[in-house]
Amino acid sequence: MDGKPDSRSDFAVVGAGLAGLVTALGLSAAGVDVTVFEARERAGGRVVSAPRRPADTPPLVLDLGGQWVGPAQTRVLGLIEELGLHLVPSGAPGQALWDLGGEPKRGGASLPPLPPLALTEVLAGAARLTLMSKSVSPEAPWQARRARRWDHVSAGDWIRRRLRTAAGRELALATIRGSLAVEPREISLLSVLFDLRSIGPVRNLATAEAFRVREGTQEIARRLAERLGGKIRFGEPVRAIAQDAGGVTVETDTAALRCRRVAVCVPPPTARQISYTPALPDARTRLLADAEMGTTVKFHAVYPRPFWRDSGLSGQSIASSGTIGLTYDNSPDDGTGRGVLVGFAVGDAARELGQLGSSGQERELLSSLGRLFGPGGAAPEAIVIKDWGAEEWTGGCYAGHFPVGGWTSYGGAVREPCGRIHWAGTETASEWHGYMEGALRSGDRAAAEMLRADAAVSADAR
């Protein structure tokens, strides 16, 4: 800190994603001074829209990060209304494409064209997982009666043991991969059960992507950031956090700030790049060391019109192999008639795609679109690609996850403050874990937690 300008604030927040913005606004609403440090030159974190092309009239909004919301996500829906933004229904009528180890086949949006035995066992397996998840506390999944047993078997191994048909296994593995952006071998059965439990009733999962924001989800972050005025210091990644009996010093490359408490609201791989003095407790250190992000390449392919609808397709696809794991119709309702397919490469496919340059990624994605949707799919007028694995201050998407055995080894540290350091982000959410909703709720929790802790210290000092 020698030679660095020093400043003071009541509280500090690291990260101006949704969790950090809500944490800071909650603190500000209580009348305290707060300073937010953001490594990027923008707010939003994993919520970002593509730059609008001058040729697009009206402007075409393409969300490259978090995008969809559902009717049970009350925090984000309330915020969208409060900010004067507008919802657009997702999806389109028609049949989905299911590519489960062979040629793509048509089927219903939620009912794949599987042989009866395979479909029966998949439905039975899903019902069993839902039932098992009810015994997992969303606040403390590591305390479930069978937590250790479930945490030491991977989701992939459980699927292979429980499902006997190849088609059933392919669908189950593809569902996990597409839902969490991880390979099923990389997470435990307990992780899957916790994610299900954090969403609530199974109908919440079925409608979690019912709407998107017409103006783009980055507009949520931008308008929240406006409310903080000049309290966000952009382009200032936090390098070190030192705490003592009297407070906390937050250090960047150019300055140091002294405050009473700090909330770290960035993904685990980013949080572990910060130097902590004194060292964090062992459980938190291990958590940060082991947690990894999901692996995702998200893209939008823009066409003069949604040609897939001509043949009765909805634009939705799910594949168990190949580069593209998921696609959806993302066509705008702007009267231009343009068609947009949004899609994802996830897990190993995203890692392989990430090894290619931008031109190689585009060629591979266009080839895969052609395989799914025919020659028209391979010939968009534009394609916009976001490789989240190459994003310096995130390192992946959708969210961070623990390896097999992680929840029962150090899960109790996921939300536990470390002295004057508090934690927020969708990875810490007990409700809607991994969603924008979870990020917002974690920010509410962190702000309230910091204010309570600060009040308790003040009371003890009197």
C-alpha positions in Angstrom: 0.0 0.0 0.0 3.0 2.3 0.2 2.6 5.3 -2.0 -1.0 4.6 -2.8 -3.7 7.2 -2.2 -5.9 6.2 0.8 -9.6 6.8 1.0 -12.4 5.9 3.5 -15.9 4.5 3.3 -18.2 2.7 5.7 -18.4 -0.4 3.5 -16.9 -1.8 0.3 -18.3 -4.1 -2.3 -16.1 -6.1 -4.7 -17.8 -6.7 -8.1 -20.6 -4.8 -9.8 -22.6 -7.7 -11.1 -26.2 -8.1 -10.0 -25.2 -9.4 -6.6 -22.7 -6.6 -6.0 -25.1 -3.9 -7.2 -27.9 -5.1 -5.0 -25.6 -5.4 -2.0 -24.4 -1.8 -2.5 -27.9 -0.4 -3.0 -29.1 -2.2 0.1 -26.3 -0.7 2.1 -26.9 2.8 0.6 -30.6 2.6 1.5 -29.6 2.2 5.1 -27.8 5.6 5.0 -24.2 4.3 5.0 -21.4 5.2 2.6 -20.4 2.4 0.2 -17.7 2.1 -2.5 -17.9 -0.5 -5.3 -14.8 -1.9 -7.0 -15.4 -3.3 -10.5 -12.6 -4.8 -12.6 -14.4 -4.2 -15.9 -15.3 -0.9 -17.5 -19.0 -1.8 -17.2 -21.5 -3.1 -14.6 -23.3 -6.4 -14.9 -20.8 -9.2 -14.6 -22.4 -12.2 -16.3 -25.2 -10.0 -17.5 -24.2 -8.4 -20.8 -25.7 -7.6 -24.1 -23.9 -7.5 -27.5 -22.9 -4.1 -28.8 -25.6 -3.0 -31.2 -24.7 -2.8 -34.8 -25.3 0.5 -36.6 -27.0 -1.4 -39.5 -29.7 -2.8 -37.1 -32.9 -0.7 -37.3 -34.5 -1.0 -34.9 -31.6 -2.1 -32.6 -31.3 -5.8 -32.1 -30.8 -6.8 -28.5 -28.7 -10.0 -28.0 -28.1 -11.1 -24.5 -24.7 -12.9 -24.2 -25.1 -13.8 -20.6 -28.0 -14.4 -18.2 -31.2 -13.9 -20.2 -34.4 -15.7 -19.1 -36.7 -15.3 -16.2 -39.7 -17.2 -14.9 -42.9 -16.4 -13.0 -41.6 -17.8 -9.7 -38.6 -15.5 -9.8 -40.2 -12.8 -7.8 -37.2 -10.7 -7.0 -36.0 -10.2 -10.6 -39.6 -9.7 -11.9 -40.3 -7.0 -9.3 -37.0 -5.3 -10.3 -37.9 -5.4 -14.0 -41.2 -3.7 -13.3 -39.6 -1.2 -10.9 -37.0 -0.2 -13.5 -39.6 0.3 -16.2 -38.4 -2.6 -18.4 -40.6 -5.0 -20.4 -41.0 -8.8 -20.6 -41.3 -10.7 -23.9 -42.6 -14.4 -23.9 -39.9 -16.9 -24.8 -40.2 -19.7 -27.2 -42.2 -20.3 -30.3 -44.8 -22.9 -31.3 -43.7 -26.0 -33.2 -41.7 -29.2 -32.7 -38.3 -29.4 -31.1 -35.3 -31.3 -32.5 -33.8 -34.0 -30.4 -30.4 -35.3 -31.3 -29.6 -38.2 -28.9 -26.8 -40.0 -30.5 -28.0 -40.2 -34.1 -29.8 -38.1 -36.6 -31.9 -35.2 -35.2 -35.6 -36.2 -34.7 -38.7 -34.2 -34.2 -40.6 -34.3 -31.0 -42.5 -32.3 -28.4 -40.8 -29.5 -26.5 -40.8 -31.5 -23.3 -41.4 -35.0 -24.5 -38.5 -36.5 -26.6 -39.1 -39.1 -29.3 -37.6 -42.0 -27.3 -38.6 -45.7 -27.3 -41.3 -46.3 -24.7 -38.9 -48.1 -22.3 -36.3 -45.4 -22.5 -38.9 -42.6 -22.0 -40.5 -44.5 -19.0 -37.2 -44.9 -17.2 -36.2 -41.2 -17.8 -39.5 -40.0 -16.4 -39.1 -42.4 -13.5 -35.6 -41.2 -12.8 -36.6 -37.6 -12.9 -39.4 -38.3 -10.5 -37.0 -40.1 -8.2 -34.5 -37.1 -8.2 -37.4 -34.7 -7.4 -38.4 -36.9 -4.5 -34.8 -37.2 -3.2 -34.3 -33.4 -3.5 -37.1 -32.8 -1.0 -34.9 -34.2 1.8 -32.1 -31.7 1.0 -32.2 -28.4 2.8 -31.5 -25.5 0.5 -29.8 -23.7 3.3 -27.6 -26.6 4.3 -27.5 -29.4 1.7 -24.5 -30.9 3.5 -26.7 -31.8 6.5 -29.0 -34.1 4.6 -29.2 -37.6 6.0 -27.6 -39.2 3.0 -25.5 -36.1 2.0 -22.1 -37.8 2.2 -23.3 -40.8 0.2 -24.9 -38.6 -2.5 -21.9 -36.2 -2.5 -19.4 -38.9 -3.3 -21.0 -40.3 -6.4 -21.0 -38.2 -9.6 -24.3 -37.3 -11.3 -22.9 -39.2 -14.4 -22.3 -42.4 -12.4 -25.7 -42.2 -10.8 -27.3 -41.9 -14.3 -25.4 -44.8 -15.7 -26.2 -47.0 -12.8 -29.9 -46.1 -12.7 -30.8 -45.9 -16.4 -30.4 -49.1 -18.5 -31.2 -47.9 -22.0 -28.6 -46.0 -24.0 -31.2 -43.5 -25.2 -32.4 -42.8 -21.7 -28.8 -42.3 -20.5 -28.0 -39.9 -23.4 -31.0 -37.8 -22.7 -30.3 -37.6 -18.9 -26.7 -36.7 -19.4 -27.5 -34.1 -22.0 -30.1 -32.6 -19.7 -27.6 -32.2 -16.8 -25.0 -30.8 -19.2 -27.3 -28.3 -20.8 -28.9 -27.2 -17.5 -25.7 -26.6 -15.5 -23.0 -26.2 -18.2 -20.9 -28.9 -16.7 -20.1 -32.5 -17.5 -22.1 -34.9 -15.3 -18.9 -36.5 -14.1 -17.8 -33.1 -12.7 -20.5 -32.7 -10.1 -22.0 -34.8 -7.4 -25.5 -36.2 -7.2 -26.0 -34.0 -4.1 -25.2 -30.9 -6.3 -28.0 -31.8 -8.6 -30.4 -32.4 -5.8 -29.5 -29.1 -4.2 -30.0 -27.2 -7.5 -33.4 -28.8 -7.9 -34.3 -28.0 -4.3 -33.2 -24.4 -4.6 -35.7 -23.8 -7.4 -38.7 -25.0 -5.4 -41.6 -26.9 -6.9 -40.8 -28.7 -10.1 -43.2 -26.5 -12.0 -40.8 -23.6 -11.3 -38.1 -25.4 -13.3 -40.5 -25.9 -16.2 -41.3 -22.2 -16.4 -37.8 -20.8 -15.5 -37.2 -19.5 -19.0 -40.8 -18.2 -19.7 -39.7 -14.6 -20.5 -36.8 -12.5 -21.6 -36.3 -8.7 -21.2 -37.1 -6.7 -24.4 -34.4 -4.1 -23.6 -31.8 -6.8 -22.6 -30.8 -7.9 -19.2 -27.8 -5.7 -19.1 -30.2 -2.8 -18.9 -31.1 -4.1 -15.4 -27.5 -3.7 -14.3 -27.1 -0.4 -16.1 -30.1 1.2 -14.4 -29.1 -0.2 -11.0 -25.6 1.2 -11.5 -27.0 4.6 -12.3 -28.7 4.7 -8.9 -25.2 4.3 -7.3 -23.9 7.4 -9.1 -20.2 7.8 -8.7 -19.9 5.1 -6.0 -18.6 2.5 -8.6 -14.9 2.6 -9.4 -14.6 0.9 -12.8 -11.4 -0.6 -14.1 -10.1 -1.2 -10.5 -9.7 -4.9 -9.8 -9.2 -5.6 -6.1 -5.8 -7.3 -5.4 -5.8 -7.6 -1.7 -8.1 -7.5 1.4 -6.5 -7.1 4.8 -8.7 -7.0 8.0 -7.8 -6.3 11.6 -9.7 -5.5 14.8 -10.5 -2.0 13.6 -11.6 -2.6 10.0 -10.7 -3.7 6.5 -8.2 -2.3 3.9 -9.2 -3.0 0.3 -6.3 -2.6 -2.1 -6.3 -2.1 -5.9 -3.3 -1.4 -8.2 -3.6 2.3 -7.6 -5.3 2.9 -4.3 -6.3 1.6 -0.9 -9.6 2.1 0.8 -10.3 1.7 4.5 -13.7 0.6 5.6 -15.5 -1.4 8.3 -16.7 -4.4 6.2 -16.4 -5.7 2.7 -18.7 -7.9 0.5 -16.9 -10.0 -2.1 -19.5 -10.5 -4.9 -17.5 -12.1 -7.6 -17.3 -15.8 -8.9 -15.1 -18.1 -6.9 -12.2 -18.2 -9.5 -12.0 -14.4 -9.4 -12.3 -14.3 -5.6 -9.4 -16.7 -5.2 -7.1 -14.3 -7.1 -7.4 -11.8 -4.2 -4.8 -12.0 -1.5 -6.3 -12.2 2.0 -4.6 -11.1 5.3 -4.9 -12.9 7.6 -5.4 -16.0 5.6 -9.0 -17.1 5.2 -10.3 -20.1 7.3 -9.3 -23.5 5.9 -12.8 -24.4 4.7 -13.2 -21.1 2.7 -9.7 -21.5 1.3 -10.4 -25.0 0.1 -13.8 -23.9 -1.3 -12.2 -21.1 -3.4 -9.4 -23.4 -4.5 -11.7 -26.2 -5.7 -14.7 -24.4 -7.1 -14.8 -24.1 -10.9 -17.1 -22.4 -13.3 -19.4 -24.0 -15.8 -18.0 -23.9 -19.3 -20.2 -22.2 -21.9 -19.9 -20.6 -25.4 -23.1 -18.8 -26.1 -24.0 -17.5 -29.6 -26.8 -15.8 -31.5 -27.3 -16.5 -35.2 -29.3 -13.8 -37.0 -31.4 -14.6 -40.1 -33.6 -12.4 -42.4 -36.5 -14.4 -41.0 -37.2 -17.4 -38.7 -37.1 -20.0 -41.6 -37.4 -23.0 -39.2 -41.0 -22.1 -38.5 -41.9 -22.8 -42.1 -41.4 -26.5 -41.5 -43.2 -26.5 -38.1 -40.0 -26.2 -35.9 -39.9 -24.1 -32.8 -36.1 -23.5 -33.0 -35.6 -25.5 -29.8 -33.0 -28.3 -30.0 -31.2 -30.5 -27.5 -28.2 -32.7 -28.5 -26.2 -35.3 -26.5 -23.2 -35.0 -28.8 -21.6 -32.6 -31.2 -20.7 -28.9 -30.6 -24.1 -27.3 -30.0 -26.0 -28.7 -27.0 -29.0 -26.4 -27.0 -30.8 -23.9 -29.2 -33.9 -21.7 -28.8 -35.9 -19.3 -31.0 -34.8 -15.8 -29.8 -36.4 -13.8 -32.6 -37.3 -10.2 -31.7 -40.8 -8.9 -31.6 -39.8 -5.6 -33.3 -41.8 -5.9 -36.5 -38.8 -6.5 -38.7 -39.5 -10.2 -39.2 -35.9 -11.1 -38.4 -35.2 -14.5 -37.0 -32.6 -15.3 -34.3 -31.5 -18.6 -32.9 -29.7 -18.5 -29.6 -27.5 -21.5 -28.7 -24.9 -23.0 -26.4 -21.9 -25.2 -26.5 -21.4 -26.5 -23.0 -19.0 -28.7 -21.0 -16.4 -30.5 -23.0 -17.8 -29.2 -26.3 -17.3 -25.6 -25.1 -13.7 -26.4 -24.0 -12.9 -27.8 -27.4 -14.6 -24.8 -29.1 -12.6 -22.5 -26.9 -9.3 -23.9 -28.3 -10.2 -22.5 -31.7 -9.8 -18.9 -32.8 -12.8 -16.7 -33.5 -13.0 -17.8 -37.2 -12.7 -21.5 -36.2 -15.5 -21.1 -33.7 -17.7 -19.5 -36.3 -17.1 -22.3 -38.8 -17.8 -25.0 -36.3 -21.0 -23.4 -35.0 -22.3 -22.8 -38.6 -21.5 -26.4 -39.5 -23.4 -27.6 -36.4 -26.4 -25.3 -37.2 -26.5 -26.7 -40.7 -26.6 -30.2 -39.3 -29.5 -29.4 -37.1 -31.5 -27.0 -39.3 -30.4 -27.7 -42.8 -28.6 -25.3 -45.2 -30.6 -22.3 -44.0 -29.1 -22.8 -40.5 -25.6 -22.6 -41.8 -26.1 -19.3 -43.6 -27.1 -16.5 -41.1 -26.5 -12.9 -42.0 -24.6 -12.5 -38.7 -23.4 -14.6 -35.8 -22.3 -13.2 -32.4 -20.3 -15.5 -30.2 -19.4 -15.1 -26.5 -16.8 -17.6 -25.1 -17.3 -17.2 -21.3 -14.2 -19.4 -20.6 -12.1 -16.6 -22.1 -13.7 -13.9 -20.0 -10.9 -12.8 -17.6 -13.1 -11.6 -14.7 -15.5 -14.5 -14.8 -13.8 -17.6 -16.2 -16.9 -19.3 -17.2 -20.7 -19.5 -17.1 -23.4 -20.2 -15.9 -22.2 -20.5 -12.4 -19.5 -22.0 -10.1 -19.7 -25.5 -8.9 -18.0 -27.8 -6.4 -16.3 -31.1 -7.5 -17.6 -34.4 -6.3 -17.3 -34.5 -2.5 -17.1 -30.7 -2.2 -20.4 -30.0 -0.5 -19.8 -32.2 2.5 -16.1 -31.2 2.7 -16.6 -27.4 2.9 -20.1 -26.5 1.9 -20.7 -24.9 5.3 -18.4 -22.1 4.3 -20.3 -21.0 1.2 -22.1 -18.1 3.0 -20.3 -17.9 6.3 -18.6 -14.5 6.8 -14.9 -14.6 7.4 -14.6 -11.9 10.1 -15.3 -8.7 8.3 -15.5 -10.3 4.9 -18.9 -11.2 3.6 -19.8 -13.2 0.5 -22.5 -12.9 -2.2 -23.1 -14.0 -5.7 -25.5 -16.6 -7.2 -23.0 -19.3 -6.0 -24.0 -18.5 -2.4 -27.8 -18.5 -3.1 -30.0 -21.0 -1.3 -32.9 -20.1 -3.6 -32.5 -20.1 -7.4 -28.9 -21.1 -7.2 -27.1 -20.3 -10.5 -29.8 -17.9 -11.7 -30.0 -14.1 -11.9 -32.7 -14.5 -9.2 -30.2 -16.2 -6.9 -27.7 -13.4 -7.4 -30.2 -10.7 -6.5 -31.4 -12.6 -3.4 -27.8 -13.1 -2.3 -27.2 -9.4 -2.5 -30.2 -8.7 -0.3 -28.9 -11.2 2.2 -25.3 -9.9 2.2 -26.4 -6.3 2.8 -28.7 -7.2 5.7 -26.0 -9.4 7.1 -23.4 -6.7 7.0 -25.7 -4.1 8.6 -26.6 -6.5 11.4 -22.9 -7.4 12.1 -21.9 -3.8 12.1 -24.7 -2.8 14.5 -23.8 -5.7 16.8 -20.2 -4.5 17.0 -21.3 -0.9 17.6 -23.6 -2.2 20.4 -20.7 -4.1 22.0 -18.5 -1.0 21.9 -21.0 1.0 23.9 
